[in-house]
Amino acid sequence: MPSSSQQNTFLIWGGNGWVAGHLETILKDQGQTVYTTTVRMENREAVMAELDRVKPTHVMNCAGCTGRPNVDWCEDNKAATIRSNVIGTLNLADVCDQRGIHITVFATGCIYAYDEAHPMGGPGFLETDPANFSGSFYSATKSKVEEIMMKYTNVLCLRLRMPVSDDLHPRNFVTKISSYSHVVDIPNSNTILHDLLPCAIILASAKETGVYNFTNPGTISHNEVLTLFERIVRPGFRWKNFTLEQQSQVIKAGRSNCELDTKKLVEKMREFGVEMPEIHDAYGKCFERMVKNGVK
């Protein structure tokens, strides 16, 4: 008799996206039944038709508006951002709820900023802490939609931050900061996709629900990331720093800097026999895989 995981059918929303592509590869490598779609989430009739056609047991929502080349785009395209990040996300969750389909939403932890209760080096933000950052329109929409979305009982919400892959894809956080003329040097929580995406599949397969801070444990600064990058991937690489005040002169929207508390995720994954690698170790292994894959 096949196991319950073999009977699952996964439908990935945002099928042409970066995270979606990695997720599809992992699911296929596991022998799972997986489909992808690019149907617009805000088109309710099309969403219903797609779900009725594929009949998934699990939806993995990787769609949404993050802006190109970055979240500054959302400042000038507020209506499009609302349609995707608010109306679309809630529409998809609602239709899945009506059909009894479990949905995993890849959300963001960029809804927090260091404050007096959560200073750098202090306690990280818990899943239950209210959002305190709305310096960008992107973050404002994401925090509001999460609060409403979690009223549904079929939703697993995974908060990624500054995601990193084993290549130098344009969406990779490392690709971005290594291409900037100047970077700020602030510790942050980061998500290494190699470590976290298999966890998403485990949690979804078990039909876990609720919110999880979905990053590797610990924080790492931009300089620490680039130092590892220079040592392992690109010897001789150089970069310059500037302050938050100087950064604000060249961007339209503010940027979230924070640490997410990962105890809930770490403890849950241990129930499945999975240990979460600390962020510095995870980055080192990520860069080693880059070199092995021929990335320079």
Beta strands, then each sheet from edge to edge (+ up, - down):
strand 1: 9-13
strand 2: 33-37
strand 3: 58-61
strand 4: 102-108
strand 5: 155-160
strand 6: 182-183
strand 7: 210-213
strand 8: 240-241
sheet 1: 2+ 1+ 3+ 4+ 5+ 7+
sheet 2: 6+ 8+
end
